[in-house]
């Protein structure tokens, strides 16, 4: 069944998007479409279109990835302890389709103190009119 799902995702996503969204990859810092984006709107899951982050919560963290201090709705994401690459981090996934989004760190701005460091390849921006 997973193989069938993978085949479906491969039809919908580019090879880079598949590697990031479905295989938990990471795009290179400062390379993503939304790293420096200032457009107002809603950032949605690349795989299932779930609303994840608002541009009003996006900030320049200097990390090279789009960074947000709060999701639109905490129920739209799940956080999972990640022990890969010899470190302990918290992975962020879409709660609706398990798309790998990135990681969340506790070094962000107030009022949350959080930095959701998200791959551009995991997102689609719906601009505000």
C-alpha positions in Angstrom: 0.0 0.0 0.0 2.8 2.4 0.8 4.3 1.7 -2.6 1.0 2.8 -4.3 0.9 5.9 -2.2 4.5 6.7 -3.1 3.6 6.3 -6.8 0.7 8.7 -6.4 2.9 11.3 -4.6 5.6 10.9 -7.3 3.0 11.9 -9.9 1.9 15.0 -7.9 5.3 16.2 -6.7 8.6 17.1 -8.4 11.6 14.8 -7.5 12.9 17.4 -5.0 9.4 17.9 -3.5 9.0 14.2 -3.1 12.4 13.8 -1.4 11.6 16.6 1.0 7.9 16.1 1.7 7.7 12.3 1.6 11.3 11.2 2.5 12.0 13.9 5.1 14.7 15.7 3.2 15.8 19.3 3.5 16.4 21.9 0.9 19.7 23.8 1.0 19.6 27.0 3.1 18.7 30.2 1.2 17.7 28.1 -1.9 13.9 27.9 -1.3 11.3 29.9 -3.1 9.9 31.4 0.1 13.1 32.0 2.1 13.0 35.8 1.4 9.4 36.1 0.3 7.5 39.1 1.6 4.2 38.4 -0.1 1.2 38.4 2.2 -1.0 35.3 2.3 -1.5 31.8 3.6 1.2 29.1 3.4 -0.5 25.8 2.7 0.8 22.2 2.7 2.3 21.3 -0.7 0.7 17.8 -0.6 -2.8 18.4 0.7 -3.5 22.1 0.7 -4.1 22.3 4.5 -3.5 25.9 5.8 -0.4 25.9 7.9 1.1 29.4 8.4 0.1 33.0 7.9 2.5 35.5 6.4 1.9 37.7 9.4 3.8 35.2 11.6 6.7 34.8 9.2 10.0 36.5 10.1 13.6 36.6 9.0 15.4 34.2 11.3 18.6 34.4 9.3 18.5 30.6 9.0 17.9 30.4 5.3 14.5 28.8 5.5 11.1 30.3 5.9 10.5 30.8 9.6 7.2 31.3 11.5 6.5 31.9 15.1 3.1 30.2 15.2 1.0 27.8 13.0 -2.5 28.9 11.9 -4.0 26.1 13.9 -2.0 23.7 16.2 -4.3 20.9 15.1 -3.0 21.2 11.5 0.6 20.1 12.5 2.1 17.4 14.5 5.4 17.5 16.2 7.6 14.4 16.5 11.0 13.9 18.3 13.7 13.5 15.6 17.0 11.8 16.7 18.5 11.7 13.2 21.9 13.2 12.2 23.3 12.9 15.8 21.0 15.5 17.3 17.7 15.8 19.0 15.2 18.0 17.2 11.4 18.3 16.8 10.1 17.5 13.4 7.0 19.2 12.1 4.6 17.3 9.8 1.2 18.2 8.3 -1.4 16.5 10.6 -3.6 15.6 7.6 -1.1 13.9 5.2 2.1 13.4 7.1 4.1 15.7 4.8 7.5 16.6 6.3 7.5 20.3 6.7 10.7 21.0 8.7 11.6 21.4 12.4 10.6 23.7 15.3 13.1 25.2 17.7 12.8 27.1 20.9 14.8 30.1 19.8 12.2 32.2 18.1 10.7 35.6 18.8 7.9 36.4 21.3 5.1 35.9 21.9 5.7 32.1 21.4 9.5 31.9 21.5 9.2 29.3 18.7 10.9 29.1 15.3 9.1 26.9 12.8 11.8 26.4 10.3 10.0 25.1 7.2 11.1 23.9 3.8 9.8 26.0 0.9 9.3 22.8 -1.1 6.7 21.7 1.5 4.6 24.8 1.0 2.4 26.6 -1.5 1.7 30.3 -0.9 -1.9 31.5 -1.5 -1.4 35.3 -1.8 -3.9 37.7 -0.2 -5.8 39.8 -2.7 
